[in-house]
Amino acid sequence: ALPWWINYTYDDVHVDAARDIAEVCAELNVPRLIHFSSLLAKPNSPSIWAASKYRGEVAVRKAFPNANIVRSATIYGPEDRFLNWYARLGSAIPLVDNGAARLQPVNVNDVAKALYALIVDTTIQGQTFELVGDEEYSTKEIVDYVLDVTQSDPQLLNLPLPVAEVVGKVIQNLPEPKFSQDLAIRLSLDEVKTSSLPGLRELQVEPSKMEKESFSFLFKYNKGGHFQKVEGYH
């Protein structure tokens, strides 16, 4: 096992490791390969993370031309680090650029169904899919929704991107940091589908509604507990 303090760059993980896997798959004549990327993957992204995701796609495609690439929007579900993260933040929630970035969150079960479709349909080869939900929200709207369900009233801190980057640069040097300069940049970027690439419906998956699917796992954070709206409960 590797020592816990060894870290890797984004390129180590997103490019080199992905390329190595694709090359081994090609050498072993593996029939199909699915590479999981991000909707933010762009060659000239200001985010180092997102740019490395794009380079990973290029490396995989070169090593295994018939690989299917899946670019997913931010995924939500019972164990996510997205809606649950906002619900757990407590007394203050930082919003980069006041939460102006636009998102199309996608349900974890929808992503799983899409991946299953790519596994069983052997005719789909060498394509790129962008998996997003139907609804588009600003980050601020998503936070407001989480706070409405949880009946929480934290302070919302507007952090202009330059300020958020400075904060992230400091926090990223702490043990097990929860924020970084690059994450600040990512949180300022729109994450919406702008291409004509196929998505969930082309894989026969109907996108779920975020409010319907997330209420059950967010409501546990409600200050009154699960039964606070049940009349006559003692």
C-alpha positions in Angstrom: 0.0 0.0 0.0 1.1 3.5 -0.7 1.9 5.9 2.2 -1.1 8.1 3.0 0.9 11.3 2.4 1.6 10.5 -1.3 -0.5 12.7 -3.6 -0.8 12.8 -7.3 -1.4 15.6 -9.8 -4.6 15.8 -11.8 -2.7 14.7 -14.9 -1.4 11.7 -13.1 -4.9 10.5 -12.4 -7.0 11.9 -15.2 -4.5 11.5 -18.1 -1.7 9.1 -17.3 -3.8 6.5 -15.3 -6.6 6.7 -17.8 -4.2 6.2 -20.7 -2.6 3.3 -19.0 -5.9 1.6 -18.5 -7.0 2.2 -22.1 -3.7 0.9 -23.4 -3.9 -2.3 -21.4 -7.5 -2.8 -22.5 -6.4 -2.4 -26.1 -3.6 -4.9 -25.7 -5.9 -7.5 -24.1 -8.6 -7.0 -26.8 -11.2 -5.9 -24.2 -14.3 -5.5 -26.3 -15.6 -2.2 -24.8 -14.3 0.6 -22.6 -16.3 3.3 -20.9 -14.3 6.4 -19.8 -16.0 8.6 -17.2 -15.3 12.3 -17.7 -17.0 15.6 -16.8 -19.3 18.1 -18.5 -16.7 20.7 -17.5 -14.0 19.0 -19.6 -12.7 21.7 -22.0 -9.2 22.0 -23.6 -8.8 25.6 -22.5 -10.7 25.6 -19.2 -9.4 28.0 -16.5 -9.8 25.0 -14.1 -6.7 22.7 -14.0 -9.0 19.9 -13.0 -11.4 20.4 -15.9 -8.6 20.8 -18.5 -6.9 17.6 -17.3 -10.3 15.8 -17.7 -10.3 16.8 -21.4 -6.7 15.7 -21.9 -7.7 12.4 -20.3 -10.4 12.0 -23.0 -7.9 12.6 -25.7 -5.5 10.1 -24.3 -8.1 7.4 -23.9 -9.5 8.0 -27.4 -6.0 7.7 -28.9 -5.3 4.4 -27.0 -8.7 2.9 -27.5 -10.6 4.6 -30.4 -13.8 2.7 -29.8 -14.1 3.8 -26.2 -17.3 5.5 -25.2 -16.8 8.7 -23.2 -19.4 9.8 -20.6 -19.3 13.5 -19.6 -21.5 13.8 -16.6 -22.9 16.9 -14.9 -22.7 17.2 -11.2 -24.3 14.0 -9.8 -26.8 14.1 -6.9 -28.1 11.3 -4.7 -28.4 10.0 -1.2 -24.6 9.8 -0.6 -23.6 12.8 -2.8 -21.0 15.5 -1.9 -23.2 18.1 -3.5 -26.7 18.7 -2.0 -25.6 16.9 1.2 -22.6 19.2 1.4 -24.7 22.3 1.4 -27.1 20.7 3.9 -24.2 20.0 6.3 -22.3 23.3 6.1 -23.9 24.8 9.1 -24.0 28.5 10.0 -22.4 29.8 6.8 -22.5 28.8 3.1 -19.9 30.4 0.7 -21.2 31.2 -2.7 -18.6 31.9 -5.4 -19.8 35.0 -7.4 -23.0 34.9 -5.4 -23.9 31.5 -6.8 -24.4 32.7 -10.4 -23.0 29.6 -12.1 -25.7 27.6 -14.0 -26.0 23.8 -13.4 -27.9 20.9 -14.7 -27.5 18.3 -11.9 -28.1 14.6 -12.9 -29.5 11.8 -10.7 -27.1 9.0 -9.8 -29.7 6.4 -10.8 -30.0 7.9 -14.2 -26.3 7.8 -14.7 -26.2 4.2 -13.6 -29.0 3.3 -16.1 -27.1 5.1 -18.9 -23.9 3.2 -18.1 -25.8 -0.1 -18.1 -27.2 0.8 -21.5 -23.7 1.4 -22.8 -22.6 -1.9 -21.4 -25.3 -4.1 -22.9 -25.7 -2.3 -26.3 -22.6 -3.5 -28.2 -23.4 -1.4 -31.2 -22.5 1.9 -29.4 -18.8 2.5 -30.0 -16.6 5.5 -30.1 -19.2 8.0 -29.0 -19.3 10.8 -26.4 -22.4 11.3 -24.3 -23.3 14.2 -22.1 -25.5 13.3 -19.2 -27.5 16.1 -17.6 -30.8 16.7 -15.8 -33.7 18.5 -17.6 -33.8 21.4 -15.2 -31.2 24.2 -15.2 -30.5 26.1 -11.9 -28.1 28.7 -10.6 -26.0 27.5 -7.7 -27.9 30.1 -5.5 -31.2 28.5 -6.5 -30.0 25.1 -5.6 -28.8 26.3 -2.2 -32.1 28.1 -1.6 -33.9 24.8 -2.4 -31.7 22.8 0.1 -32.3 25.4 2.8 -36.1 25.4 2.2 -36.2 21.6 2.6 -34.0 21.6 5.7 -35.6 24.7 7.2 -32.1 26.1 7.8 -31.1 29.7 7.9 -27.4 30.0 7.5 -25.5 33.1 6.5 -24.9 33.1 2.7 -21.4 34.5 2.0 -20.9 36.1 -1.4 -17.3 35.4 -2.4 -16.2 37.1 -5.7 -14.0 34.7 -7.6 -10.7 36.5 -6.8 -11.5 36.4 -3.1 -12.6 32.7 -3.3 -9.4 31.8 -5.0 -7.3 33.4 -2.2 -9.4 31.5 0.4 -9.0 28.3 -1.5 -5.2 28.7 -1.9 -4.9 29.0 1.9 -7.3 26.1 2.7 -5.8 23.7 0.2 -2.6 23.6 2.2 -4.4 22.3 5.3 -4.6 18.5 6.1 -7.6 17.0 4.3 -8.8 20.3 2.8 -12.5 20.7 1.8 -11.8 23.6 -0.5 -9.1 24.7 -3.0 -8.2 27.4 -5.5 -9.2 25.2 -8.4 -12.5 24.3 -6.8 -13.3 28.0 -6.4 -12.7 28.3 -10.2 -14.9 25.3 -10.9 -17.7 26.7 -8.8 -17.7 29.8 -10.9 -18.2 27.9 -14.2 -21.5 27.1 -15.9 -22.0 23.4 -16.1 -24.8 23.0 -18.7 -25.2 21.1 -21.9 -24.4 23.3 -24.9 -23.5 20.7 -27.5 -25.6 18.4 -29.7 -24.0 15.3 -28.3 -26.3 12.5 -27.3 -27.5 12.3 -23.7 -29.8 10.3 -21.4 -32.7 10.1 -23.7 -30.6 8.7 -26.5 -29.9 5.8 -24.1 -33.6 5.4 -23.3 -33.3 7.1 -19.9 -35.8 9.7 -18.8 -34.2 12.3 -16.6 -35.4 12.5 -13.0 -36.7 15.6 -11.3 -34.2 16.8 -8.7 -36.8 18.1 -6.3 -38.7 14.9 -6.3 -35.7 12.6 -5.9 -33.7 14.6 -3.4 -36.4 15.6 -0.9 -36.3 12.2 0.9 -32.6 12.3 1.7 -32.4 16.0 2.4 -35.4 16.1 4.8 -33.3 14.2 7.4 -31.4 17.4 8.0 -34.6 19.3 8.8 -34.4 20.8 12.3 -37.7 19.3 13.4 -36.8 15.8 12.3 -38.7 13.4 10.1 -42.0 13.7 12.0 -42.2 17.4 12.6 -45.0 17.8 10.0 -47.0 14.8 11.2 -50.0 16.2 13.0 -50.6 14.6 16.4 -47.3 12.8 16.6 -46.0 12.6 20.2 
